[in-house]
Amino acid sequence: MQSNNDMSGFACLNRVFNKTFHNPNYMNPDYLSYDLCKQLYVYHPLGKRIVDLPIDLTLNKDRILNVKHELSPELLEQFNKKWKELNLTRVIRNLAVTSRLYGIAALFIKADGVEDNKKIPDDKTLNNYKITPLVYDALNIAGSATGNQNIDSVDFLELKDVYRSGTALAKDRSIILSNGDPIYIEYINSAYGYAGRSVFQNCAGLLQSYLDVMEADNTVARKVALIVAKLNQGGSATRVQEAANDQKRNLLQEARNDNVLSIGTNEDIDTLNMTNVDNSLDTSRRHIIEDIANAIDLPVILLNGQKFTGGFGEGSEDTKNIGRHIDNKRQWLEPIFDFCDNLVMELAWDFNFIDSLNSKNSSFYDKNLTSFEEKQRLYKVKFQELKNSFSYSFPSFLTETEAEILDGDVKKINSMKTIFESVYDKVDPQTKSQLICWMMDNFNDLRSVNKVKIDYNPDEIKEFIEINGADDLINRLTNGNKQEQSNDTA
């Protein structure tokens, strides 16, 4: 018959890991299987935090989007609408989490009515189909990420094709995200191929050690209230003496505050002495957590949940370390964002949408144009220009006040002003036009005025300077709407 302790969730968790870690094959680094990764993520106290937390911090704020066009508010509004319809932020999160968990994952854009291994027909667009983003893990795409192991090949160790059930998915609608680069002839069981490695690859044994500390904590918790009673036996035990001792133990167990308990002069009652246990457990737990954090290249403060030493101040070392870590994760996800951005731009800025915008003010081509073929041709040109001018940036994962944002912009403006004044009089007219465009681009990037954008045409600026001179343009820009300002920032 099993005791209550043997039936506890903690005991069941320990049995799962003991069965795995006590297996002799575990000493083989290839033994980190798909199933073990899933168990660590689902059951281990630190498993989900290790995998999810860096991704959640990376995606905790929406990106700052920008497209260089006079109708950028309308264009970005439509872009965001389509992005949210497809719930792509959550899709990217699931993709990143799955990749960290098993070492590899894939994103596939399923289009109803088109075979998964076929490209979208040239005479069709994604708007002609119902679109569904799907995230596949290593088991779904087993065999995809074998990588090219031929050292003479130009695509040596590159991960390109995504296979599902042995069939290659359409390249224009699929992308692989690998957690780390493949290593030559290093097969990864959790990823079913020569691919990236699970985040648990270097710390699985340490996660078992963490369970050992938890088990010790559990033991201390069960023993900390144990009462040690030293009762006077007074020679050979008789039934009367045993009954008396039993009664004393019962009275001791039931005694509460404000009770009075009487014992003999030669008897003693004490608690179990655990004087040194506290420090030993704390030290052991701290070292194990630090070792796990080092093994997975994660700032230890994120893993143990401690408070920031300096709050969320920009200058604290904790904040700098986490900022660097988050920047690395954003760079890792950059190809996925680019893939999704191209998808959404095609869906959001289709011909019908652009044509409806154009009918108001001829922003893209002459609204009186009657030839549908010519409209289509001009649309393709303008659409490519919009794609090329599209950009994004990530806000700081820390929450900055408006005063801090303004202060940063003031420093940027002063730097721009210094560069402009030191260079402007020394360059030719063409370079002056480029310098003016550079100033305007930088102004459009200011966060304190991100709702105000300067729309300009570089060719028109160049032509104006060639005809009227750069100084005339500067005078028009600075004096056209001259008014009293209270400070340099305005």
N, C-alpha and C positions, 0 to 999 in steps of 0.2 A: 504494500500500500504506500502510495507517494504522500509525502507531507505537503502542507500548504505551500511551503517554501519551494519545493520541487515543481509545483504547478504554476508558480508565479511567472509573469511575463518576462522578468529579468532572467530567470533561470532558463526559460525556453530560448531566449536570445543567446545566452551563453552556450547552450548546447549546440545551436546552429553554428556558431563560430568555432567552438572547440572541435566539432566534427571536421571543419574545413582546415583550421590552422594546425591541427595535430596530424593531418594527413602528410605522410613523408613527401608527397609530390609538391607540397606547398613550397618547399625550398627551391623548386624550379621556378624562376621568374615568369615563365610562360603560363603558370598555373592560375593567374588571375582571370577567372572565367567570366563570361557574360552573366551567369547566374549569381556568382559571388558579388559582382559589382552591384547587381540589383538588390541583393540582400543587404549589403553595406549601406546603400542609399535609403532603403525602406526602414530598416530596423536599427541601425547604429545611431546612437545619440548625436554624433557629429556628422554622420553621413550626408544628410540633406543640407546642412549648413555649409559643408565643404564644397558641395557642387553648386548650390543655388546662390549663395550670398554674393560672390563676385559678379554674377550676371545681373542680379537684382539691383546692385549698386550701379552697374554700367548703364542699365536701362531705366533708372529711377526718374529720369526727366526726359521730356520730349526734346527732339533735336531742334535746332534753329535752322530753318530752311530759307533759301534765298534763290531767286531766279531773276536775272537781269531783264526786266521788261516793264513797260509802263503799266501793264495790267497784272503785275505780279501778285497783288492781293487776291484777285479773282482766280488766278492760276493756282496759287498755293492753297486756297480754300478748296478748290476742286480736288487737288492732289490729296489733301488731308482727308477729305470725305471718302475717297476711294481706299486710302490706306486703312481707315477705320472700318470700312465695310468688310475688308478682308482680314481684319484683326491681326495685322502683320507684326505688330510689336510683340504680341503674345506668341505668334508663330516663331519669331526670331529667338525669343526667350526659350521656348521649348527646344528649338534646334541647338542652341548653345548648351543648355543643360544636358541634353542627350549626348552631345559630343564630348563634354567633360566626363560624363558618367561612363561611357563605353570606349571612348577614344575616337569615335567617328559618328557622324550623322549626315543625313542628306535631306534637302528641301526639294520637293517636286511640285510643280504647278499643274494640277490635273485640269484638263479642258474637256468637258462633256461633249462627246461626238467626235473626238479625235483620239486615235490610238496612242497609247502612252509612249510608244517608241517612234512616233512619227512627228515631224515638225509641223507647225501651223502652216497651212497652205499660203502661198504668196498672195493670193487674191483675198485672203481673210485677215482679220485682226482678232486679238483676244476678246474684244467687245462682242464678237459674234458668238461667244461661247460662255457657258457658266463656268467660272473659275473657282477652284478649290485648292488652297495651299495644304500640302501634306508633309509631315515630318516623319522620316523613316529612321529607325535606329539600326544598330549593327546587325541585329538578327534579320531584319527585313531586307537589308541590302547585302547579305553575306556574299563575299566574293568580289564586291565592288572595288574595295580599296587595296587590291593586291599591289598596285603600283608597278611600274616597269622596272624590273630588276636587272635589265640588260645595261651594263655600264657603258656600252658603246652607243646607246640610244640618246637622242636629243631630249627626250622626255623622261630621262632616268629618274625614278622615284616620284614622278608626278602623279597626282590623283586626278583623273579626268572623268572617266565614264562611271555612271551609276547603274548598277545592275540590280534588278528585282526579279527574283525567281528565275535567274539566268538570262533575262532579257534586258538589254540596254535601254534605258529611258532616254527620251528626247533631250539632246544636249541644250537646246535653247530654253528648256523649262526645268532644268535640274542643276543642282550645285551641291558639292560636298563640303562639309566643314570638319576638318581634322583637328583634334586636340594635340598639337605637336606635329612635327614633320615625321614622315616614315624614316626608319633606319634600315640600312642595307641588311638584307636577310634576317631581319628581326621580326618574327611573326608574333602577333598579339592576339591571344585567345579571346579577349573581351571584345575585340573589334573584328574578329574573324578575318584577319588579313595582315598584310604589311602596311600598317596604317599608324595613326597617332595612338597615344596611350591614354588609358583611363587616368583620371586624376588620383585614383586610389593605388596606382601602380607602385609608387614608392613609399606608401605609408600604411599598407594593409596590416603589416605586423604590428605597427605602432597603435593602430586602432584596436587590436586585440589587447595590447597593454593597457589602453585606456579603460577597456571593460574590466580588466583585473583591478584597477584602482576603484572603479565603481562598485565592484563586488566587495572590496575591502571596506568602502564607505558603508555599504549595506550591512556588512557584518558589525561594524562599529555601532551603527544605528540600532541594531537589534540588541547589542550588549551594553550600551551606554547606561541603561537604567537598571542593570542587573544588581541585586542586593546580595552581598556576601554576609551571611550570618554565622558567627562562631559561637555555637551553643555548647554549654557544659554538659558532657555526657554523664559524668559522675559514675564511672565504672561501667560494668556490662549493661547493655541496653535491655530494659524490660518493656513489656507492653505498655505499662503506665508511663514510663519515661518517653517512649516513642510517641505515644498519644499526646503527651505534654509538648514535645518538640513540634509535632505536627500542628498543634494549636497555636504555638508561638509563630510558626511560619505563616499560618493563615492570617493571624492578627497583623503580622508584619506586612503581608501582601495587601491587606485591606486598609491599612492605616493611611490617614490623610492629614492635611494640615489641621491644626487645632486638636488633634488626638493626642492622648498620652499613652505611651507604650512602656511597659515595665519589663526589664530584663535583669538577669542575675549579675552580681558584681564581677564574676569571672567570665562573663559573656561579652561579645562585641558584635556590632553591626556596622558594615562598611559598604562602599560601592566598589565596583571593579576599577582598578587603577589603570587608566589609559593616558598617563601623563605625556608620553612621547609620540602617541599615535597621530595626534593632530598635525604636528609639524612634518612628520614623515609623509603623511598622505598629501598634504598641500604641496610639499616640495616635489614629490613624485608626479603628481597631476600636472603641475606647472611645467616640469621638464618634458613630459610626454607631449603636452599641447604645443610647446615650443618646437619640439622635434617634428611633429606632424606639420606644423606651419612651414618650417624650413623645407621639409620634403616636398610639399606641394607649392612652394613659392607663394605663400599667402601671408600678408601681414598678420602677426600673431594676435594683434588686438582685435581683429575681425573674428578670429576663431574662438577666443575665450570670452568674448562678449564684455570685456572690461570697458569702462568709460574712458573717453579720450583725456589724455593728461592735460591738455590745454583747451578742452572744449573743441569746437569746430573752427578755431582760429586758423587763419591761413598760414601762420608761421610755425605751427607745432610740427614736430618731427613725425608724429603719428599721422597727421593729415597729409604731409608730403609723401610718406610711404604709400598710403592708400591711394592718393592721387596718381602716383606713378603706376600703381598696380591697375587702376581703372583705365588709365590711358592705354596700357598694353592690351587690355581686353577689348577696348574700342577699336584698336588697330587690327586685332584678330578678327573682329566682326565686320570690318570695312568691306570686304568682298561680298558679304551677305547683304549689307545695306545697299550696295551698288546694284546687285542683282534685283532686289526688291524695288528699288527706286525706278529702274528701267521698266520693270513690269507695270508699276503704278502710273508712270508717265504715259505709257502707251494706252492704258485704260482711261486715265483721267483727261488727257489732252487729245482726244480723238478728233476726227474731222468735224463732226457735228458740233462739238463744244467750241472748238476754235472758230468755226464759221459763225456761230451765234454771237461770240464776242466780237468778231470782226464786223458784223452787221451794224454795230453801234457807232464805230469810229474808224473803221479801216485800219486797225492796228497791225494787221498782218498782210493784207493785200487790198486792192481796190474793191470796196463793197459793191460797186456797180458792175463788177466783172460777171459776165453771163456764162462763160464757158466752164462747165463742170470739170473738164479735164485739166484746164489751166489752174482752176482753184485747187484741185488735187495735187498738181505739181508744186504749186507755191506752198501749199500746206506742208508737204513733206520737207521742203527746204526750211520753212519756219519752225517746224517741229524739231528738226535736228539742231537748229540754233538754240531753241529753248532747252533741249537736253544738254547741250554743251555749256550753257550758262548756268545750269542748275548746280547748286552747291549746298552743303550743310555743315554744321559744326555742332559739337556737343557742349551744352552748358556745364559749368562746374558742378560736380556732384554735391558740393556744399551750397548752402543757401546764402547768397550774398545780399546785403541790404542795398537799397537804391543809392545810398551815399557811397558805398564801396564801388558799385558799378560806375557811378559818375566820376569818382576819383580815378579809376582806371582809364576811362575815356579821356579825361583831361590830360593825363600823362601821355596818352597816345596822340592826342591832338598837338600837344607841345612838341613831341618828337617829329611829327609830320611837318609842323611849321618850321622847325629848325632845318630839316633836310631840304624842304622846298626853298627856303630863303638862301641857303648856302649853294644850291645847285642851279636855280632858275636862270640867273643872269649869265651863266657860263656855258650854256648849251645852245644848240641850234634850234630853230623853230619846230622841227619835227619832234625832237626830244622834249621840247616844252609842252607840246600837245600831249605826249605820253605822260609827262609829269602831272599835268592837270587831271588826266583821266585816272592816274594812280591816286591822287588826292580824293577824287570823288568816290572811287571804289572803297578806299579806307573809311571815308565818312559813312558810306552805306553799311559798313560792318560795325559801326559803333552800337553798343548794346543799349545805351541810354536813350537813343533815338531810333530804335529798330523799326518803328512804325512809319518813319519818314525816310523815303528813299529818293535819291537824285536820279532822274532818268536822263540819259544823255546818249548821243550818238558820236562815237569816236571819229568817224569819218567827217561829220559836220564840224566838229571842233578843229580837226586838221585843216579842212577847207577854209574855215573862218580865219584861222591864223595865217594861212598862206595869202589871203586877200587883204586882211585888215591888220595883221600883226598880233602877236601874243599879248602885248601890253594893253591893246584895246579890249581884248577878251577879259583880261584880269580886271580892268576898270569896270567893265559891265557887270562882272560877277560880284565885285566887292561893293559897287556903288549903286547897282540897279535898284535894290530895296534897302537903301541905307537907313538905319535907325539907331537910336541910342541904345547901347547895351550896357548892362551893369557889371559884366565881368568878361574875362577872356573866353570862358567856356561857351557862353552864348555866341 
